[in-house]
Amino acid sequence: MTQENIPVEELLELVNAKQLRKIKTILSEMNEVDVASFIEQLDSEKMMVVFRLLPKDLASDVFACLPIEKQKEIIDSTADAELTTIIEDLFVDDMVDMLEELPATVVKRILKSATPSTRKLINQFLNYPENSAGSVMTAEYVALKKNMTVEQAFAYIRKNGVDKETIYTCYVTTAQRKLEGVITLKDLLMSPYETVIEDIMDTHVIHAMTTDDQEEISKTFNKYDLLALPVVDHENRLVGIITVDDAVDVMEQEATEDFEIMAAMLPSEKPYMKTSVFTLAKNRILWLLFLMISSMITGNILGHYEEAMAKVSILVTFVPMLTGTGGNAGSQASTMIIRGMTLGDITPKDIFRVLWKELRVGIICGVILSAVNFIRLAIMYPGQELICLTVVISLFATIIMAKSVGAILPIIAKCLHLDPAIMAAPLISTIVDACSLIIYFNVATVLLNAYL
Amino acid sequence: MTQENIPVEELLELVNAKQLRKIKTILSEMNEVDVASFIEQLDSEKMMVVFRLLPKDLASDVFACLPIEKQKEIIDSTADAELTTIIEDLFVDDMVDMLEELPATVVKRILKSATPSTRKLINQFLNYPENSAGSVMTAEYVALKKNMTVEQAFAYIRKNGVDKETIYTCYVTTAQRKLEGVITLKDLLMSPYETVIEDIMDTHVIHAMTTDDQEEISKTFNKYDLLALPVVDHENRLVGIITVDDAVDVMEQEATEDFEIMAAMLPSEKPYMKTSVFTLAKNRILWLLFLMISSMITGNILGHYEEAMAKVSILVTFVPMLTGTGGNAGSQASTMIIRGMTLGDITPKDIFRVLWKELRVGIICGVILSAVNFIRLAIMYPGQELICLTVVISLFATIIMAKSVGAILPIIAKCLHLDPAIMAAPLISTIVDACSLIIYFNVATVLLNAYL
């Protein structure tokens, strides 16, 4: 839809025909993301030929967009001098992402090719804990001084802004690099040239600490509609910034993680198609095992009522309907609560309001579903009023129970500093299954006393 | 974490003590998002007192951040002249969001208070279909002409940029408002003053059409790391822009919708705590009913084998383990595939690669889970080799079947132009439940022939 169509076919023909000059002209006009996705499709040899054609600036932008295997291939077939150019042009955050994935020998070679100051920076950034603000931020920001005039600030930005990740939000720091204020390029542009930065900067700077969790960071971006967020160390010194595009990546990554955890998997690091079969199996087997063993308990409960089922054998045919509906009702509730907590709409102190809400939702759903069942059973099993009543009462109680369990468990998980996402469909269903069978057979025992 | 703590307690005391000047000073320094979340907590009367204290610029920013009920209260107790000021200061996208929620009488009053040009714009924007690019975009962008010099462009931006939603990406249009090029403020700033825009603008503009789906829009933002995306009509005339903060909102909203659909609910429009019990119940009941009726089929299958279960009563105790594990294995697969399709990593043409992958994952998981079960059964039921074998074979076959079903159904849904998210845990579990019982009792019939 949005972008102009990329002439992949035409480009491939040109590559095969070695029409290098034409390729160069076309690629130079294209967006780096599109160039990268074209290059990715070529075999190693052709990829290197095409990559070398790219103008220097585009080359490092394209390099940053390539997947790690392709980056490694390029590094392996690039001479040290050229490698230095690529490395020095990369933003620190992209560099760190890459280094974390590459084998140690390649990392060594890269660090050797980097200038001493870049090397120092990389080493510092590699030390921040995974998923912290420090691991997402980059070092290329514009730092102004508060006694500069707007005119001086513009001169500074024109001179130093080219290789900054953003120039639209500028930070004001002291000589000791402590964060004092923030000013947008828009504010600068809207102010007279002689204005002093101190008079127009905003001193209430929304900022993060290097150790803050990346999930919190993306929430802050969302709440305040930021383009960039400054990151300070424990002495309030500005050490980096996070730009909105990286915050968006974090958001998507966290959502993907939640989807995976909520489907009883360990979160994966790579896209599905690039994850090996073994890794996929490894991420899934633990929860499958745990849930399988838990469901054996449900089996034992069923076994416990073997006699009742043998006597009133029709009872067993309602088991899938009861446990299934209970599981679904419960995971509807838990999904809403988990997502609400992720988005910050629900906090643990809302527990009673949530429970009260789910109880009422449960009553409405329970009444409707029980009524439908009552009609069906009355038609299908005429004269079996007690069995009909057993099923209907059990269904109603199961739905209320399921909604309550689904509402409360994610909040309890949060209070215990566990990820609420584990309290999603699979675990809730397993718990609700067991509870609904206990309800069912107890109701049956009371009502069908004469038969059992 | 990131922002300075908001002195809510102190502010509330000041409001009660009617220390209006002090309140004004504190609020004027605060971020509009924080002011809005403070104001929200006050009762109507106090809210109006505090809202009127706000400087004009801040007032309309705060207004845009308030929830719809509070906006309505403010509109109701504001005189026409004042209302015009607020309206004219709002961005069209925020205005449209608000108008779509307000009762007709209030909408009429707002349109009456707006200037004719604003009124025309609002009416145009209200006509774009829901969830289209047109419904998310705003009209406040910077449009330059290609024969301007950089210096003229800066003069233009300084004069007209204040009330634009962004000035960091500027668009170059013809006299007929056709989109010709794009240029960032950074490019302008890095170029000499006498440069003509035409020479430095990018003519390959990534753009959207008014009718494009908002989900595609947010994918484009993500792919190209954009700050703004221009939206054109069918004659390539620039009609609006979408900024990254709105694209991020769309992203979160689409993820929330997917979570809800995947847990068998109709997507909700509002946050959980603000949704009424009836709406929650209404969103859930349809799927609960449908799944309940489907699970009756599973019950009938179970009923079909009543006799077998009566003879070898231990068989029934393995049912929850088989159906549960099958459901979990299947929804693991379907969740990965659904999410992969949402992110664009998996397309329908990958169907065979996906299936082959899931088959192998299924074999690995199946072998491990069956082995664990074999050991457990051998210990718990010594001498019952055939029953043990029945369970183990059924479990293995169920897992393979579940992974395949979970892999294929979301892709088929996509091909049928249905939302793949409906093929998540609830529906997959219901389908897998029925299939696993058929597998189980067929294996049992063959192996336990003598007993049955």
Interface residues (C-beta under 8 A of the other chain):
Chain A: M1 T2 Q3 E4 E29 M30 N31 V33 F154 I157 R158 G161 V162 I167 Y168 L185 K186 L189 M190 H204 I206 H207 A208 M209 D212 E216 I217 T220 F221 N222 K223 Y224 D225 L227 L229 V244 D245 V248 D249 M251 E252 A255 T256 D258 F259 E260 M262 A263 A264 M265 P271 Y272 M273 V277 F278 L280 A281 R284 I285 W287 L288 L289 L291 M292 S295 M296 T298 G299 N300 L302 G303 E306 M309 A310 S313 I314 V316 T317 F318 V319 P320 M321 T323 G324 T325 G327 N328 A329 S331 Q332 S334 T335 M336 I337 I338 R339 G340 L343 D345 I346 D350 R353 V354 K357 R360 V361 I364 C365 I368 L369 V372 N373 R376 A424 A425 P426 S429 T430 D433
Chain B: M1 T2 Q3 E4 E29 M30 N31 V33 F154 I157 R158 G161 V162 I167 Y168 L185 K186 L189 M190 H204 I206 H207 A208 M209 D212 E216 I217 T220 F221 N222 K223 Y224 D225 L227 L229 V244 D245 V248 D249 M251 E252 A255 T256 D258 F259 E260 M262 A263 A264 M265 P271 Y272 M273 V277 F278 L280 A281 R284 I285 W287 L288 L289 L291 M292 S295 M296 T298 G299 N300 L302 G303 E306 M309 A310 S313 I314 V316 T317 F318 V319 P320 M321 T323 G324 T325 G327 N328 A329 S331 Q332 S334 T335 M336 I337 I338 R339 G340 L343 D345 I346 D350 R353 V354 K357 R360 V361 I364 C365 I368 L369 V372 N373 R376 A424 A425 P426 S429 T430 D433
